[in-house]
Amino acid sequence: MTQFELVIRRQARIRQLSMAELARRAGISRQHLYNVCRCDRGPRLYTFVQLAKALHVEPTALFATYVQSVEASRGGCRPESAGDL
């Protein structure tokens, strides 16, 4: 599990949202959400904004978490404990 995925899952759990419900509220497919969380696909800025809205967090904080995950492994997310969002 990537650092970014841990953050997404923790924020969803705090709001009592399943990953499927989070995807629905963000207007993306469940598979796309999983791909984003695993850094299999580089998400569009719009996707970050929609996820942030669904989680009630700042888009910049969510984006920063994603960038840190990518930079930590030089181009791909690495498994790690989640930092604070």
LUMDREN-153142 format. One record per residue (C-alpha): residue in one letter; x, y, z; residue number from 1. Coordinates in pm, 1 decimal. Layout:
{node A; {X; Y; Z}; NUM}
...
//
This chain:
{node M; {0.0; 0.0; 0.0}; 1}
{node T; {137.9; 341.5; -90.5}; 2}
{node Q; {164.5; 639.6; 141.7}; 3}
{node F; {-92.7; 817.4; -72.5}; 4}
{node E; {-334.0; 524.6; -52.1}; 5}
{node L; {-297.0; 512.9; 326.2}; 6}
{node V; {-387.5; 880.9; 347.9}; 7}
{node I; {-687.8; 839.9; 117.7}; 8}
{node R; {-813.1; 536.2; 309.9}; 9}
{node R; {-764.5; 704.6; 647.7}; 10}
{node Q; {-949.4; 1017.4; 538.5}; 11}
{node A; {-1231.7; 806.3; 392.8}; 12}
{node R; {-1255.7; 598.5; 710.1}; 13}
{node I; {-1275.3; 915.5; 924.5}; 14}
{node R; {-1575.5; 1017.8; 714.9}; 15}
{node Q; {-1719.5; 666.0; 720.9}; 16}
{node L; {-1690.5; 631.1; 343.7}; 17}
{node S; {-1608.2; 313.6; 158.0}; 18}
{node M; {-1366.9; 343.4; -132.1}; 19}
{node A; {-1661.1; 278.5; -366.2}; 20}
{node E; {-1860.2; 561.6; -209.6}; 21}
{node L; {-1558.1; 793.2; -220.5}; 22}
{node A; {-1515.2; 719.4; -591.4}; 23}
{node R; {-1884.7; 783.4; -651.9}; 24}
{node R; {-1875.0; 1116.5; -468.8}; 25}
{node A; {-1561.1; 1217.1; -658.9}; 26}
{node G; {-1724.8; 1125.5; -988.6}; 27}
{node I; {-1467.5; 864.3; -1086.6}; 28}
{node S; {-1480.2; 488.8; -1121.1}; 29}
{node R; {-1372.1; 268.7; -834.7}; 30}
{node Q; {-1099.6; 121.3; -1055.6}; 31}
{node H; {-967.7; 467.8; -1139.2}; 32}
{node L; {-952.9; 550.8; -767.6}; 33}
{node Y; {-752.2; 234.7; -699.9}; 34}
{node N; {-517.5; 313.0; -989.3}; 35}
{node V; {-461.3; 664.1; -854.6}; 36}
{node C; {-400.8; 534.7; -501.7}; 37}
{node R; {-143.8; 285.3; -628.1}; 38}
{node C; {14.2; 545.6; -855.0}; 39}
{node D; {-58.5; 322.3; -1153.6}; 40}
{node R; {-199.7; 624.6; -1335.4}; 41}
{node G; {-106.3; 987.1; -1302.9}; 42}
{node P; {-428.8; 1162.3; -1207.9}; 43}
{node R; {-545.5; 1489.5; -1356.4}; 44}
{node L; {-563.5; 1796.8; -1137.7}; 45}
{node Y; {-942.1; 1775.0; -1165.9}; 46}
{node T; {-929.9; 1430.3; -1001.7}; 47}
{node F; {-738.0; 1570.9; -703.3}; 48}
{node V; {-990.9; 1850.2; -667.2}; 49}
{node Q; {-1284.3; 1608.4; -681.3}; 50}
{node L; {-1123.9; 1369.3; -430.7}; 51}
{node A; {-1042.1; 1658.6; -199.4}; 52}
{node K; {-1401.0; 1782.3; -215.1}; 53}
{node A; {-1534.6; 1435.6; -138.3}; 54}
{node L; {-1295.2; 1406.9; 158.6}; 55}
{node H; {-1340.0; 1767.3; 275.7}; 56}
{node V; {-966.1; 1837.3; 262.5}; 57}
{node E; {-763.4; 2100.4; 80.0}; 58}
{node P; {-671.5; 1994.3; -273.6}; 59}
{node T; {-319.8; 2131.2; -226.2}; 60}
{node A; {-264.9; 1907.4; 77.4}; 61}
{node L; {-383.9; 1603.2; -113.5}; 62}
{node F; {-166.9; 1691.0; -412.6}; 63}
{node A; {136.4; 1749.3; -189.1}; 64}
{node T; {91.7; 1405.3; -33.5}; 65}
{node Y; {79.5; 1248.5; -379.7}; 66}
{node V; {391.1; 1435.1; -495.5}; 67}
{node Q; {582.7; 1330.9; -183.7}; 68}
{node S; {489.7; 968.8; -249.0}; 69}
{node V; {606.7; 989.5; -608.9}; 70}
{node E; {928.0; 1175.0; -526.7}; 71}
{node A; {1014.7; 935.2; -246.5}; 72}
{node S; {1056.1; 656.1; -496.2}; 73}
{node R; {1171.4; 857.5; -799.0}; 74}
{node G; {867.9; 816.3; -1017.4}; 75}
{node G; {642.4; 573.7; -836.8}; 76}
{node C; {476.6; 560.2; -500.3}; 77}
{node R; {641.2; 350.3; -237.1}; 78}
{node P; {475.4; 174.9; 54.2}; 79}
{node E; {519.0; 374.6; 369.4}; 80}
{node S; {327.1; 486.6; 673.3}; 81}
{node A; {93.3; 775.5; 605.8}; 82}
{node G; {189.6; 1122.9; 718.6}; 83}
{node D; {-56.2; 1379.3; 845.3}; 84}
{node L; {-283.2; 1540.9; 593.2}; 85}
//
